Amino acid sequence: MSAELGTAVLALLALGTSTVAGVFGFGGGMLLIAALPGFLPAAALIPVHSAVQLLSNTSRAALSWRDIQWQFVAQHAVGSAIGIGLAALLVFKLSLVYIPMLIGGYIL
């Protein structure tokens, strides 16, 4: 597959899974992480998935900012910061060999 075709397929995949998440409220990220291994090496899965999810969720939040229940944002931010710190400790020590297995377990 050429680089241009691969980029187009990944863009359509990201658009499709983001649409699923926007319509149903969940599931887009799971579909994306399940499909990405067919197009990307293991080392690129997490960064690409994270970037797509960040853009998808940010755009959804921007479009519906009036509906955000702001009283919960601070609590969520504190919990997220703790989770990010703990996950970073694990991810930086994780061998790339285990990523496909962990993604499979996550999907199940």
TAJOQUI-V293870 format. One record per residue. N is the residue number from 1. SS is DSSP state (2 for helix, 1 for strand, 0 for the rest). OMEGA is omega as a letter, one per 40 degrees, with the letter a starting at -180 (NA if undefined). Layout:
n=N ss=SS omega=OMEGA
n=N ss=SS omega=OMEGA
This chain:
n=1 ss=0 omega=a
n=2 ss=0 omega=a
n=3 ss=2 omega=a
n=4 ss=2 omega=i
n=5 ss=2 omega=i
n=6 ss=2 omega=i
n=7 ss=2 omega=i
n=8 ss=2 omega=i
n=9 ss=2 omega=i
n=10 ss=2 omega=i
n=11 ss=2 omega=i
n=12 ss=2 omega=i
n=13 ss=2 omega=i
n=14 ss=2 omega=i
n=15 ss=2 omega=a
n=16 ss=2 omega=a
n=17 ss=2 omega=i
n=18 ss=2 omega=i
n=19 ss=2 omega=i
n=20 ss=2 omega=i
n=21 ss=2 omega=i
n=22 ss=2 omega=a
n=23 ss=2 omega=a
n=24 ss=2 omega=i
n=25 ss=0 omega=i
n=26 ss=0 omega=i
n=27 ss=0 omega=a
n=28 ss=2 omega=i
n=29 ss=2 omega=i
n=30 ss=2 omega=i
n=31 ss=2 omega=a
n=32 ss=2 omega=a
n=33 ss=2 omega=i
n=34 ss=2 omega=a
n=35 ss=2 omega=a
n=36 ss=2 omega=a
n=37 ss=0 omega=i
n=38 ss=0 omega=a
n=39 ss=0 omega=a
n=40 ss=0 omega=i
n=41 ss=0 omega=a
n=42 ss=2 omega=a
n=43 ss=2 omega=a
n=44 ss=2 omega=a
n=45 ss=2 omega=a
n=46 ss=2 omega=i
n=47 ss=2 omega=a
n=48 ss=2 omega=i
n=49 ss=2 omega=a
n=50 ss=2 omega=a
n=51 ss=2 omega=i
n=52 ss=2 omega=a
n=53 ss=2 omega=i
n=54 ss=2 omega=i
n=55 ss=2 omega=a
n=56 ss=2 omega=a
n=57 ss=2 omega=i
n=58 ss=2 omega=i
n=59 ss=2 omega=i
n=60 ss=2 omega=i
n=61 ss=2 omega=i
n=62 ss=2 omega=a
n=63 ss=2 omega=a
n=64 ss=0 omega=a
n=65 ss=2 omega=i
n=66 ss=2 omega=a
n=67 ss=2 omega=a
n=68 ss=0 omega=i
n=69 ss=0 omega=a
n=70 ss=2 omega=a
n=71 ss=2 omega=a
n=72 ss=2 omega=a
n=73 ss=2 omega=a
n=74 ss=2 omega=i
n=75 ss=2 omega=i
n=76 ss=2 omega=a
n=77 ss=2 omega=i
n=78 ss=2 omega=i
n=79 ss=2 omega=i
n=80 ss=2 omega=i
n=81 ss=2 omega=i
n=82 ss=2 omega=i
n=83 ss=2 omega=i
n=84 ss=2 omega=i
n=85 ss=2 omega=i
n=86 ss=2 omega=i
n=87 ss=2 omega=i
n=88 ss=2 omega=i
n=89 ss=2 omega=a
n=90 ss=2 omega=a
n=91 ss=2 omega=a
n=92 ss=0 omega=i
n=93 ss=0 omega=a
n=94 ss=0 omega=i
n=95 ss=0 omega=i
n=96 ss=2 omega=i
n=97 ss=2 omega=a
n=98 ss=2 omega=a
n=99 ss=2 omega=i
n=100 ss=2 omega=i
n=101 ss=2 omega=i
n=102 ss=2 omega=i
n=103 ss=2 omega=i
n=104 ss=2 omega=i
n=105 ss=2 omega=i
n=106 ss=2 omega=a
n=107 ss=2 omega=i
n=108 ss=0 omega=NA
